[in-house]
Amino acid sequence: MIVDRRATICNSLGAAILVLSATGGCSGAHTSPDLEGEWTLVSLARDGGSESPVPEGITLDISGADASGFSGCNTYGFSFELPTDSDFRITSGIATTKKACSDEIMSFESVFLSSLASSLSIKSDGEGVMLVGGEAVLSFTRSESATE
């Protein structure tokens, strides 16, 4: 007989795994309180430090192990896990709406989403979030609407 243990279903690389857990959770199924909330992109650095101009209103909204936001023309969403305090892994692929906008906005959106998809680590100090991976660094600050 199992006492004080809960069965938790976790999604790991698209396969449901039944986990018996004394803690009631599974690695990657939670986020730090520092990460929760809405963030606004302030810089996107690529290729050894060159920065892409960032249009206003690019967001990342983190809730639990899910994230969504606005990428310049379209909205996007994905699920992720945090295997360690700094590792970041998107587990679902990034889904987006399919609106068309100006070539300039669509070009930025493509760079932003590919940079987001290649992110491998995450850092936060409660005021800012930085996603790093591949050849890109995405820097976000807490959205003003989240601090009011």
DRENGUGU-315001 format. One record per atom (N, C-alpha, C, O, CB): x, y, z; chain; residue number from 1; residue in one letter. Coordinates in steps of 0.05 Angstrom, whole numbers, plus 5000, padded with zeros to 4 digits. Glycine has a CB too. Layout:
x; y; z; c; k; r
X; Y; Z; A; NUM; a
...
***
This chain:
x; y; z; c; k; r
5017; 4977; 5000; A; 1; m
5000; 5000; 5000; A; 1; m
5018; 5025; 5000; A; 1; m
5037; 5027; 5015; A; 1; m
4981; 5000; 5024; A; 1; m
5011; 5044; 4982; A; 2; i
5026; 5068; 4981; A; 2; i
5012; 5089; 4998; A; 2; i
4988; 5094; 4994; A; 2; i
5030; 5078; 4951; A; 2; i
5026; 5101; 5016; A; 3; v
5015; 5122; 5034; A; 3; v
5028; 5149; 5028; A; 3; v
5052; 5150; 5024; A; 3; v
5019; 5114; 5064; A; 3; v
5012; 5170; 5027; A; 4; d
5021; 5197; 5022; A; 4; d
5037; 5200; 4997; A; 4; d
5056; 5215; 4996; A; 4; d
5038; 5206; 5045; A; 4; d
5030; 5186; 4976; A; 5; r
5042; 5189; 4950; A; 5; r
5020; 5195; 4930; A; 5; r
4998; 5184; 4931; A; 5; r
5059; 5164; 4942; A; 5; r
5027; 5213; 4911; A; 6; r
5007; 5220; 4891; A; 6; r
5018; 5212; 4864; A; 6; r
5042; 5214; 4859; A; 6; r
5000; 5250; 4892; A; 6; r
5000; 5202; 4847; A; 7; a
5008; 5196; 4820; A; 7; a
5005; 5222; 4804; A; 7; a
4984; 5234; 4804; A; 7; a
4990; 5173; 4807; A; 7; a
5026; 5229; 4790; A; 8; t
5026; 5253; 4774; A; 8; t
5032; 5246; 4745; A; 8; t
5051; 5231; 4740; A; 8; t
5046; 5274; 4785; A; 8; t
5016; 5256; 4727; A; 9; i
5022; 5251; 4699; A; 9; i
5038; 5275; 4689; A; 9; i
5029; 5298; 4690; A; 9; i
4996; 5247; 4683; A; 9; i
5061; 5269; 4678; A; 10; c
5079; 5289; 4668; A; 10; c
5082; 5285; 4638; A; 10; c
5082; 5262; 4629; A; 10; c
5106; 5289; 4682; A; 10; c
5086; 5306; 4623; A; 11; n
5091; 5303; 4594; A; 11; n
5121; 5306; 4590; A; 11; n
5132; 5327; 4594; A; 11; n
5074; 5324; 4578; A; 11; n
5133; 5285; 4581; A; 12; s
5162; 5286; 4575; A; 12; s
5166; 5278; 4546; A; 12; s
5163; 5255; 4538; A; 12; s
5178; 5267; 4594; A; 12; s
5175; 5298; 4530; A; 13; l
5180; 5294; 4502; A; 13; l
5156; 5282; 4488; A; 13; l
5159; 5264; 4470; A; 13; l
5204; 5276; 4498; A; 13; l
5132; 5291; 4495; A; 14; g
5108; 5283; 4481; A; 14; g
5096; 5257; 4490; A; 14; g
5074; 5250; 4481; A; 14; g
5114; 5281; 4452; A; 14; g
5108; 5243; 4509; A; 15; a
5097; 5217; 4518; A; 15; a
5088; 5220; 4547; A; 15; a
5103; 5231; 4564; A; 15; a
5119; 5194; 4516; A; 15; a
5065; 5211; 4552; A; 16; a
5055; 5213; 4580; A; 16; a
5068; 5191; 4597; A; 16; a
5069; 5168; 4589; A; 16; a
5024; 5210; 4581; A; 16; a
5079; 5200; 4619; A; 17; i
5093; 5181; 4637; A; 17; i
5080; 5183; 4665; A; 17; i
5076; 5205; 4675; A; 17; i
5123; 5187; 4639; A; 17; i
5073; 5161; 4676; A; 18; l
5061; 5160; 4702; A; 18; l
5084; 5159; 4722; A; 18; l
5101; 5142; 4722; A; 18; l
5042; 5136; 4706; A; 18; l
5084; 5179; 4740; A; 19; v
5105; 5181; 4759; A; 19; v
5093; 5180; 4787; A; 19; v
5075; 5195; 4793; A; 19; v
5121; 5207; 4755; A; 19; v
5104; 5163; 4804; A; 20; l
5097; 5164; 4832; A; 20; l
5115; 5183; 4846; A; 20; l
5140; 5180; 4845; A; 20; l
5098; 5135; 4845; A; 20; l
5104; 5203; 4859; A; 21; s
5120; 5224; 4870; A; 21; s
5112; 5231; 4898; A; 21; s
5089; 5236; 4904; A; 21; s
5119; 5249; 4853; A; 21; s
5132; 5230; 4916; A; 22; a
5126; 5238; 4943; A; 22; a
5123; 5268; 4946; A; 22; a
5112; 5278; 4965; A; 22; a
5149; 5228; 4962; A; 22; a
5134; 5283; 4926; A; 23; t
5132; 5312; 4927; A; 23; t
5108; 5323; 4912; A; 23; t
5103; 5347; 4914; A; 23; t
5157; 5324; 4916; A; 23; t
5094; 5306; 4897; A; 24; g
5071; 5316; 4883; A; 24; g
5076; 5330; 4857; A; 24; g
5058; 5343; 4847; A; 24; g
5055; 5334; 4901; A; 24; g
5100; 5328; 4847; A; 25; g
5106; 5341; 4822; A; 25; g
5127; 5326; 4807; A; 25; g
5136; 5304; 4815; A; 25; g
5116; 5370; 4826; A; 25; g
5136; 5337; 4785; A; 26; c
5157; 5324; 4769; A; 26; c
5175; 5346; 4758; A; 26; c
5167; 5369; 4754; A; 26; c
5145; 5307; 4747; A; 26; c
5200; 5338; 4753; A; 27; s
5220; 5357; 4744; A; 27; s
5209; 5371; 4719; A; 27; s
5200; 5358; 4700; A; 27; s
5246; 5343; 4738; A; 27; s
5211; 5397; 4718; A; 28; g
5203; 5412; 4695; A; 28; g
5174; 5420; 4694; A; 28; g
5166; 5435; 4677; A; 28; g
5209; 5397; 4671; A; 28; g
5158; 5410; 4713; A; 29; a
5129; 5416; 4712; A; 29; a
5122; 5440; 4728; A; 29; a
5099; 5446; 4733; A; 29; a
5114; 5392; 4723; A; 29; a
5142; 5455; 4737; A; 30; h
5138; 5479; 4752; A; 30; h
5157; 5501; 4743; A; 30; h
5176; 5496; 4729; A; 30; h
5141; 5474; 4782; A; 30; h
5151; 5525; 4751; A; 31; t
5170; 5547; 4746; A; 31; t
5175; 5561; 4772; A; 31; t
5159; 5560; 4791; A; 31; t
5159; 5566; 4724; A; 31; t
5197; 5575; 4772; A; 32; s
5203; 5592; 4795; A; 32; s
5184; 5615; 4795; A; 32; s
5175; 5625; 4774; A; 32; s
5233; 5602; 4793; A; 32; s
5176; 5625; 4819; A; 33; p
5159; 5649; 4820; A; 33; p
5172; 5673; 4806; A; 33; p
5157; 5690; 4797; A; 33; p
5154; 5656; 4850; A; 33; p
5198; 5673; 4804; A; 34; d
5212; 5695; 4790; A; 34; d
5205; 5695; 4760; A; 34; d
5207; 5716; 4747; A; 34; d
5242; 5692; 4793; A; 34; d
5197; 5672; 4749; A; 35; l
5192; 5670; 4720; A; 35; l
5163; 5675; 4713; A; 35; l
5156; 5684; 4691; A; 35; l
5199; 5643; 4710; A; 35; l
5145; 5670; 4732; A; 36; e
5116; 5674; 4727; A; 36; e
5109; 5702; 4719; A; 36; e
5120; 5721; 4730; A; 36; e
5100; 5665; 4752; A; 36; e
5091; 5705; 4700; A; 37; g
5081; 5731; 4692; A; 37; g
5087; 5739; 4664; A; 37; g
5097; 5723; 4648; A; 37; g
5092; 5752; 4710; A; 37; g
5082; 5764; 4657; A; 38; e
5086; 5774; 4630; A; 38; e
5112; 5790; 4628; A; 38; e
5118; 5807; 4645; A; 38; e
5062; 5791; 4621; A; 38; e
5127; 5784; 4607; A; 39; w
5152; 5797; 4602; A; 39; w
5152; 5810; 4575; A; 39; w
5138; 5801; 4556; A; 39; w
5175; 5776; 4604; A; 39; w
5167; 5832; 4571; A; 40; t
5169; 5846; 4546; A; 40; t
5198; 5845; 4536; A; 40; t
5217; 5850; 4551; A; 40; t
5160; 5876; 4549; A; 40; t
5201; 5838; 4511; A; 41; l
5227; 5835; 4499; A; 41; l
5240; 5863; 4496; A; 41; l
5228; 5881; 4485; A; 41; l
5226; 5822; 4471; A; 41; l
5265; 5866; 4506; A; 42; v
5279; 5891; 4504; A; 42; v
5303; 5889; 4486; A; 42; v
5312; 5909; 4475; A; 42; v
5288; 5900; 4532; A; 42; v
5314; 5865; 4482; A; 43; s
5336; 5862; 4463; A; 43; s
5338; 5833; 4453; A; 43; s
5331; 5814; 4467; A; 43; s
5363; 5870; 4476; A; 43; s
5347; 5831; 4428; A; 44; l
5352; 5805; 4416; A; 44; l
5380; 5807; 4403; A; 44; l
5383; 5821; 4382; A; 44; l
5330; 5798; 4395; A; 44; l
5400; 5795; 4415; A; 45; a
5427; 5795; 4405; A; 45; a
5433; 5769; 4391; A; 45; a
5427; 5748; 4402; A; 45; a
5448; 5801; 4428; A; 45; a
5446; 5771; 4368; A; 46; r
5453; 5747; 4352; A; 46; r
5481; 5749; 4341; A; 46; r
5493; 5771; 4342; A; 46; r
5433; 5743; 4329; A; 46; r
5491; 5727; 4332; A; 47; d
5516; 5726; 4318; A; 47; d
5538; 5742; 4332; A; 47; d
5550; 5761; 4321; A; 47; d
5513; 5737; 4290; A; 47; d
5544; 5734; 4356; A; 48; g
5566; 5746; 4370; A; 48; g
5561; 5774; 4381; A; 48; g
5580; 5789; 4386; A; 48; g
5590; 5747; 4353; A; 48; g
5536; 5782; 4385; A; 49; g
5530; 5807; 4397; A; 49; g
5515; 5827; 4381; A; 49; g
5505; 5847; 4392; A; 49; g
5554; 5819; 4406; A; 49; g
5512; 5823; 4354; A; 50; s
5497; 5842; 4338; A; 50; s
5467; 5842; 4347; A; 50; s
5455; 5820; 4348; A; 50; s
5499; 5837; 4308; A; 50; s
5456; 5865; 4352; A; 51; e
5428; 5866; 4361; A; 51; e
5409; 5873; 4338; A; 51; e
5415; 5890; 4322; A; 51; e
5425; 5887; 4383; A; 51; e
5387; 5859; 4338; A; 52; s
5365; 5865; 4319; A; 52; s
5347; 5886; 4332; A; 52; s
5342; 5885; 4356; A; 52; s
5349; 5839; 4312; A; 52; s
5338; 5906; 4315; A; 53; p
5319; 5925; 4326; A; 53; p
5294; 5910; 4335; A; 53; p
5283; 5893; 4321; A; 53; p
5312; 5947; 4304; A; 53; p
5284; 5917; 4359; A; 54; v
5261; 5903; 4370; A; 54; v
5236; 5920; 4368; A; 54; v
5235; 5942; 4379; A; 54; v
5266; 5896; 4400; A; 54; v
5215; 5911; 4353; A; 55; p
5190; 5925; 4353; A; 55; p
5177; 5926; 4380; A; 55; p
5183; 5909; 4397; A; 55; p
5171; 5913; 4332; A; 55; p
5160; 5946; 4385; A; 56; e
5146; 5947; 4411; A; 56; e
5126; 5925; 4414; A; 56; e
5114; 5915; 4394; A; 56; e
5133; 5974; 4414; A; 56; e
5122; 5916; 4439; A; 57; g
5100; 5898; 4445; A; 57; g
5106; 5868; 4442; A; 57; g
5087; 5852; 4443; A; 57; g
5078; 5904; 4428; A; 57; g
5131; 5860; 4438; A; 58; i
5138; 5832; 4437; A; 58; i
5137; 5821; 4465; A; 58; i
5152; 5830; 4482; A; 58; i
5166; 5827; 4423; A; 58; i
5121; 5800; 4470; A; 59; t
5117; 5791; 4498; A; 59; t
5122; 5761; 4501; A; 59; t
5122; 5746; 4481; A; 59; t
5089; 5798; 4507; A; 59; t
5126; 5754; 4526; A; 60; l
5128; 5726; 4534; A; 60; l
5113; 5724; 4561; A; 60; l
5121; 5737; 4580; A; 60; l
5159; 5716; 4538; A; 60; l
5092; 5708; 4561; A; 61; d
5076; 5705; 4586; A; 61; d
5079; 5677; 4596; A; 61; d
5072; 5657; 4582; A; 61; d
5046; 5711; 4580; A; 61; d
5091; 5674; 4620; A; 62; i
5097; 5648; 4631; A; 62; i
5077; 5641; 4653; A; 62; i
5073; 5657; 4672; A; 62; i
5126; 5647; 4642; A; 62; i
5065; 5618; 4651; A; 63; s
5046; 5608; 4671; A; 63; s
5050; 5579; 4675; A; 63; s
5043; 5563; 4658; A; 63; s
5016; 5615; 4663; A; 63; s
5062; 5571; 4698; A; 64; g
5068; 5543; 4702; A; 64; g
5089; 5534; 4682; A; 64; g
5110; 5546; 4679; A; 64; g
5042; 5526; 4701; A; 64; g
5082; 5512; 4668; A; 65; a
5100; 5501; 4647; A; 65; a
5091; 5509; 4619; A; 65; a
5099; 5495; 4600; A; 65; a
5102; 5471; 4650; A; 65; a
5075; 5530; 4617; A; 66; d
5065; 5539; 4591; A; 66; d
5074; 5568; 4587; A; 66; d
5076; 5583; 4606; A; 66; d
5035; 5536; 4589; A; 66; d
5078; 5575; 4562; A; 67; a
5085; 5602; 4555; A; 67; a
5070; 5610; 4530; A; 67; a
5064; 5593; 4513; A; 67; a
5116; 5605; 4551; A; 67; a
5065; 5636; 4527; A; 68; s
5052; 5646; 4504; A; 68; s
5060; 5675; 4501; A; 68; s
5073; 5686; 4518; A; 68; s
5020; 5643; 4505; A; 68; s
5052; 5687; 4479; A; 69; g
5059; 5715; 4476; A; 69; g
5052; 5726; 4448; A; 69; g
5039; 5712; 4432; A; 69; g
5088; 5720; 4481; A; 69; g
5062; 5750; 4443; A; 70; f
5058; 5764; 4418; A; 70; f
5086; 5767; 4405; A; 70; f
5104; 5776; 4419; A; 70; f
5044; 5791; 4421; A; 70; f
5089; 5759; 4380; A; 71; s
5115; 5759; 4367; A; 71; s
5119; 5781; 4345; A; 71; s
5137; 5779; 4329; A; 71; s
5121; 5732; 4355; A; 71; s
5101; 5800; 4345; A; 72; g
5104; 5822; 4326; A; 72; g
5080; 5824; 4307; A; 72; g
5071; 5845; 4300; A; 72; g
5129; 5819; 4310; A; 72; g
5071; 5800; 4298; A; 73; c
5047; 5799; 4280; A; 73; c
5028; 5778; 4291; A; 73; c
5004; 5781; 4290; A; 73; c
5056; 5793; 4251; A; 73; c
5039; 5756; 4300; A; 74; n
5023; 5733; 4309; A; 74; n
5026; 5727; 4338; A; 74; n
5045; 5737; 4351; A; 74; n
5032; 5708; 4293; A; 74; n
5008; 5711; 4349; A; 75; t
5011; 5702; 4376; A; 75; t
5023; 5674; 4374; A; 75; t
5021; 5660; 4354; A; 75; t
4984; 5701; 4391; A; 75; t
5036; 5665; 4396; A; 76; y
5050; 5639; 4397; A; 76; y
5045; 5627; 4424; A; 76; y
5037; 5640; 4443; A; 76; y
5080; 5642; 4391; A; 76; y
5051; 5601; 4425; A; 77; g
5049; 5587; 4451; A; 77; g
5065; 5561; 4450; A; 77; g
5070; 5550; 4428; A; 77; g
5020; 5581; 4458; A; 77; g
5074; 5552; 4473; A; 78; f
5089; 5527; 4476; A; 78; f
5089; 5518; 4505; A; 78; f
5083; 5534; 4523; A; 78; f
5118; 5530; 4465; A; 78; f
5096; 5493; 4508; A; 79; s
5101; 5482; 4535; A; 79; s
5131; 5478; 4538; A; 79; s
5145; 5474; 4519; A; 79; s
5085; 5455; 4540; A; 79; s
5140; 5480; 4563; A; 80; f
5169; 5477; 4568; A; 80; f
5174; 5463; 4594; A; 80; f
5156; 5459; 4610; A; 80; f
5183; 5504; 4567; A; 80; f
5199; 5455; 4598; A; 81; e
5207; 5444; 4624; A; 81; e
5233; 5457; 4632; A; 81; e
5249; 5467; 4616; A; 81; e
5209; 5414; 4623; A; 81; e
5238; 5456; 4658; A; 82; l
5263; 5466; 4669; A; 82; l
5276; 5443; 4684; A; 82; l
5272; 5440; 4708; A; 82; l
5257; 5491; 4689; A; 82; l
5292; 5427; 4670; A; 83; p
5304; 5404; 4683; A; 83; p
5322; 5411; 4706; A; 83; p
5324; 5396; 4725; A; 83; p
5320; 5388; 4662; A; 83; p
5335; 5435; 4705; A; 84; t
5350; 5445; 4727; A; 84; t
5343; 5474; 4730; A; 84; t
5326; 5484; 4716; A; 84; t
5382; 5442; 4722; A; 84; t
5355; 5488; 4749; A; 85; d
5348; 5516; 4754; A; 85; d
5354; 5534; 4730; A; 85; d
5341; 5555; 4727; A; 85; d
5364; 5526; 4778; A; 85; d
5373; 5526; 4713; A; 86; s
5380; 5544; 4691; A; 86; s
5374; 5532; 4663; A; 86; s
5374; 5546; 4643; A; 86; s
5409; 5551; 4692; A; 86; s
5370; 5505; 4661; A; 87; d
5364; 5493; 4635; A; 87; d
5335; 5499; 4627; A; 87; d
5317; 5502; 4643; A; 87; d
5368; 5462; 4637; A; 87; d
5331; 5502; 4601; A; 88; f
5306; 5509; 4589; A; 88; f
5301; 5491; 4565; A; 88; f
5318; 5490; 4547; A; 88; f
5304; 5539; 4581; A; 88; f
5279; 5477; 4564; A; 89; r
5273; 5459; 4542; A; 89; r
5244; 5462; 4533; A; 89; r
5226; 5457; 4549; A; 89; r
5280; 5430; 4549; A; 89; r
5240; 5470; 4508; A; 90; i
5213; 5471; 4497; A; 90; i
5205; 5442; 4491; A; 90; i
5219; 5428; 4477; A; 90; i
5211; 5489; 4472; A; 90; i
5182; 5433; 4501; A; 91; t
5174; 5405; 4498; A; 91; t
5152; 5401; 4477; A; 91; t
5146; 5378; 4471; A; 91; t
5165; 5395; 4524; A; 91; t
5139; 5423; 4467; A; 92; s
5116; 5419; 4450; A; 92; s
5119; 5430; 4422; A; 92; s
5101; 5427; 4405; A; 92; s
5093; 5431; 4463; A; 92; s
5141; 5443; 4416; A; 93; g
5143; 5458; 4391; A; 93; g
5128; 5485; 4396; A; 93; g
5113; 5487; 4414; A; 93; g
5131; 5442; 4367; A; 93; g
5133; 5504; 4379; A; 94; i
5120; 5530; 4382; A; 94; i
5098; 5532; 4362; A; 94; i
5102; 5530; 4338; A; 94; i
5141; 5553; 4378; A; 94; i
5073; 5536; 4372; A; 95; a
5050; 5539; 4355; A; 95; a
5045; 5569; 4351; A; 95; a
5048; 5585; 4370; A; 95; a
5024; 5525; 4367; A; 95; a
5038; 5577; 4327; A; 96; t
5033; 5606; 4321; A; 96; t
5007; 5609; 4305; A; 96; t
4999; 5590; 4291; A; 96; t
5057; 5619; 4307; A; 96; t
4996; 5633; 4307; A; 97; t
4975; 5639; 4288; A; 97; t
4988; 5645; 4261; A; 97; t
5013; 5646; 4260; A; 97; t
4958; 5664; 4298; A; 97; t
4973; 5649; 4240; A; 98; k
4985; 5651; 4213; A; 98; k
4978; 5677; 4199; A; 98; k
4973; 5677; 4175; A; 98; k
4976; 5627; 4196; A; 98; k
4977; 5699; 4213; A; 99; k
4972; 5725; 4200; A; 99; k
4996; 5734; 4184; A; 99; k
5019; 5725; 4189; A; 99; k
4965; 5746; 4221; A; 99; k
4991; 5751; 4164; A; 100; a
5013; 5762; 4149; A; 100; a
5015; 5792; 4155; A; 100; a
4995; 5806; 4159; A; 100; a
5009; 5758; 4118; A; 100; a
5039; 5802; 4157; A; 101; c
5044; 5830; 4163; A; 101; c
5066; 5840; 4144; A; 101; c
5073; 5826; 4124; A; 101; c
5053; 5835; 4193; A; 101; c
5076; 5864; 4149; A; 102; s
5097; 5875; 4131; A; 102; s
5121; 5856; 4131; A; 102; s
5126; 5841; 4149; A; 102; s
5105; 5903; 4140; A; 102; s
5137; 5858; 4109; A; 103; d
5161; 5842; 4107; A; 103; d
5180; 5846; 4131; A; 103; d
5192; 5827; 4141; A; 103; d
5176; 5848; 4081; A; 103; d
5182; 5871; 4140; A; 104; e
5200; 5878; 4162; A; 104; e
5192; 5863; 4188; A; 104; e
5208; 5852; 4202; A; 104; e
5201; 5908; 4167; A; 104; e
5166; 5865; 4194; A; 105; i
5155; 5851; 4218; A; 105; i
5158; 5821; 4215; A; 105; i
5165; 5808; 4235; A; 105; i
5126; 5859; 4223; A; 105; i
5151; 5810; 4192; A; 106; m
5153; 5781; 4188; A; 106; m
5182; 5771; 4191; A; 106; m
5187; 5750; 4201; A; 106; m
5141; 5773; 4161; A; 106; m
5200; 5787; 4181; A; 107; s
5229; 5780; 4183; A; 107; s
5237; 5779; 4213; A; 107; s
5250; 5760; 4221; A; 107; s
5246; 5800; 4168; A; 107; s
5230; 5800; 4228; A; 108; f
5236; 5800; 4256; A; 108; f
5223; 5776; 4271; A; 108; f
5236; 5763; 4286; A; 108; f
5227; 5827; 4270; A; 108; f
5198; 5772; 4265; A; 109; e
5183; 5750; 4278; A; 109; e
5197; 5723; 4273; A; 109; e
5199; 5707; 4291; A; 109; e
5154; 5749; 4268; A; 109; e
5206; 5719; 4249; A; 110; s
5220; 5694; 4242; A; 110; s
5246; 5691; 4259; A; 110; s
5252; 5670; 4269; A; 110; s
5227; 5693; 4212; A; 110; s
5261; 5713; 4261; A; 111; v
5286; 5712; 4277; A; 111; v
5279; 5708; 4307; A; 111; v
5292; 5691; 4320; A; 111; v
5302; 5739; 4274; A; 111; v
5259; 5722; 4317; A; 112; f
5251; 5719; 4345; A; 112; f
5243; 5690; 4351; A; 112; f
5252; 5678; 4370; A; 112; f
5228; 5738; 4351; A; 112; f
5225; 5679; 4335; A; 113; l
5215; 5652; 4340; A; 113; l
5236; 5631; 4337; A; 113; l
5237; 5611; 4353; A; 113; l
5191; 5645; 4322; A; 113; l
5254; 5634; 4318; A; 114; s
5276; 5614; 4315; A; 114; s
5296; 5617; 4339; A; 114; s
5306; 5597; 4348; A; 114; s
5291; 5617; 4289; A; 114; s
5300; 5641; 4348; A; 115; s
5317; 5645; 4371; A; 115; s
5305; 5633; 4396; A; 115; s
5318; 5621; 4412; A; 115; s
5323; 5675; 4376; A; 115; s
5279; 5637; 4399; A; 116; l
5264; 5626; 4422; A; 116; l
5266; 5595; 4421; A; 116; l
5270; 5582; 4442; A; 116; l
5235; 5635; 4422; A; 116; l
5262; 5584; 4398; A; 117; a
5262; 5555; 4395; A; 117; a
5289; 5542; 4401; A; 117; a
5291; 5519; 4409; A; 117; a
5253; 5547; 4367; A; 117; a
5311; 5558; 4397; A; 118; s
5338; 5547; 4401; A; 118; s
5348; 5553; 4430; A; 118; s
5371; 5545; 4436; A; 118; s
5357; 5558; 4381; A; 118; s
5332; 5566; 4446; A; 119; s
5340; 5572; 4473; A; 119; s
5345; 5547; 4490; A; 119; s
5329; 5529; 4490; A; 119; s
5320; 5590; 4487; A; 119; s
5367; 5547; 4505; A; 120; l
5375; 5524; 4521; A; 120; l
5377; 5530; 4550; A; 120; l
5378; 5512; 4567; A; 120; l
5400; 5513; 4511; A; 120; l
5379; 5556; 4557; A; 121; s
5381; 5563; 4586; A; 121; s
5365; 5588; 4591; A; 121; s
5359; 5604; 4573; A; 121; s
5411; 5567; 4594; A; 121; s
5358; 5591; 4616; A; 122; i
5342; 5613; 4625; A; 122; i
5353; 5624; 4651; A; 122; i
5361; 5608; 4669; A; 122; i
5312; 5605; 4628; A; 122; i
5353; 5650; 4654; A; 123; k
5363; 5663; 4678; A; 123; k
5343; 5685; 4686; A; 123; k
5332; 5698; 4668; A; 123; k
5392; 5675; 4675; A; 123; k
5338; 5688; 4711; A; 124; s
5319; 5709; 4720; A; 124; s
5328; 5719; 4747; A; 124; s
5339; 5704; 4764; A; 124; s
5291; 5698; 4722; A; 124; s
5324; 5745; 4751; A; 125; d
5330; 5757; 4777; A; 125; d
5304; 5770; 4788; A; 125; d
5305; 5786; 4807; A; 125; d
5352; 5779; 4774; A; 125; d
5281; 5764; 4776; A; 126; g
5256; 5775; 4785; A; 126; g
5249; 5800; 4770; A; 126; g
5225; 5807; 4767; A; 126; g
5257; 5781; 4814; A; 126; g
5269; 5815; 4760; A; 127; e
5264; 5839; 4744; A; 127; e
5268; 5834; 4715; A; 127; e
5256; 5848; 4698; A; 127; e
5283; 5861; 4754; A; 127; e
5284; 5815; 4708; A; 128; g
5290; 5809; 4680; A; 128; g
5293; 5779; 4675; A; 128; g
5299; 5764; 4694; A; 128; g
5315; 5823; 4671; A; 128; g
5288; 5771; 4651; A; 129; v
5292; 5743; 4643; A; 129; v
5309; 5743; 4618; A; 129; v
5305; 5759; 4600; A; 129; v
5264; 5729; 4637; A; 129; v
5328; 5725; 4617; A; 130; m
5346; 5722; 4594; A; 130; m
5345; 5693; 4585; A; 130; m
5350; 5674; 4600; A; 130; m
5375; 5731; 4600; A; 130; m
5338; 5689; 4559; A; 131; l
5339; 5663; 4546; A; 131; l
5363; 5662; 4528; A; 131; l
5367; 5680; 4511; A; 131; l
5312; 5657; 4531; A; 131; l
5379; 5641; 4531; A; 132; v
5404; 5639; 4516; A; 132; v
5405; 5612; 4502; A; 132; v
5398; 5592; 4514; A; 132; v
5429; 5643; 4534; A; 132; v
5414; 5612; 4477; A; 133; g
5418; 5587; 4463; A; 133; g
5425; 5592; 4434; A; 133; g
5421; 5614; 4423; A; 133; g
5393; 5570; 4464; A; 133; g
5437; 5572; 4422; A; 134; g
5446; 5575; 4394; A; 134; g
5464; 5599; 4392; A; 134; g
5484; 5600; 4406; A; 134; g
5422; 5578; 4375; A; 134; g
5457; 5617; 4375; A; 135; e
5472; 5642; 4372; A; 135; e
5457; 5666; 4380; A; 135; e
5462; 5688; 4370; A; 135; e
5482; 5644; 4343; A; 135; e
5437; 5663; 4398; A; 136; a
5420; 5685; 4405; A; 136; a
5417; 5688; 4436; A; 136; a
5418; 5669; 4451; A; 136; a
5393; 5682; 4393; A; 136; a
5413; 5713; 4444; A; 137; v
5406; 5720; 4472; A; 137; v
5381; 5737; 4471; A; 137; v
5382; 5759; 4459; A; 137; v
5430; 5734; 4487; A; 137; v
5359; 5728; 4483; A; 138; l
5335; 5743; 4485; A; 138; l
5333; 5755; 4513; A; 138; l
5334; 5740; 4533; A; 138; l
5310; 5726; 4478; A; 138; l
5330; 5781; 4516; A; 139; s
5328; 5794; 4542; A; 139; s
5301; 5807; 4545; A; 139; s
5292; 5822; 4528; A; 139; s
5351; 5815; 4546; A; 139; s
5288; 5801; 4567; A; 140; f
5261; 5811; 4573; A; 140; f
5261; 5825; 4600; A; 140; f
5277; 5819; 4617; A; 140; f
5240; 5787; 4573; A; 140; f
5243; 5845; 4602; A; 141; t
5238; 5857; 4628; A; 141; t
5209; 5852; 4635; A; 141; t
5192; 5848; 4617; A; 141; t
5245; 5888; 4629; A; 141; t
5203; 5853; 4661; A; 142; r
5175; 5849; 4669; A; 142; r
5158; 5871; 4657; A; 142; r
5165; 5894; 4657; A; 142; r
5172; 5850; 4700; A; 142; r
5135; 5863; 4645; A; 143; s
5117; 5882; 4632; A; 143; s
5106; 5901; 4652; A; 143; s
5100; 5894; 4675; A; 143; s
5094; 5867; 4618; A; 143; s
5102; 5926; 4643; A; 144; e
5092; 5947; 4661; A; 144; e
5064; 5939; 4671; A; 144; e
5058; 5945; 4695; A; 144; e
5090; 5973; 4646; A; 144; e
5048; 5927; 4655; A; 145; s
5021; 5919; 4664; A; 145; s
5022; 5899; 4687; A; 145; s
5004; 5897; 4703; A; 145; s
5004; 5908; 4641; A; 145; s
5044; 5883; 4688; A; 146; a
5047; 5863; 4709; A; 146; a
5057; 5876; 4735; A; 146; a
5054; 5863; 4756; A; 146; a
5067; 5842; 4700; A; 146; a
5068; 5900; 4734; A; 147; t
5078; 5912; 4758; A; 147; t
5059; 5933; 4770; A; 147; t
5064; 5943; 4792; A; 147; t
5105; 5926; 4753; A; 147; t
5037; 5939; 4756; A; 148; e
5018; 5959; 4767; A; 148; e
4998; 5947; 4786; A; 148; e
4981; 5961; 4796; A; 148; e
5004; 5972; 4744; A; 148; e
***
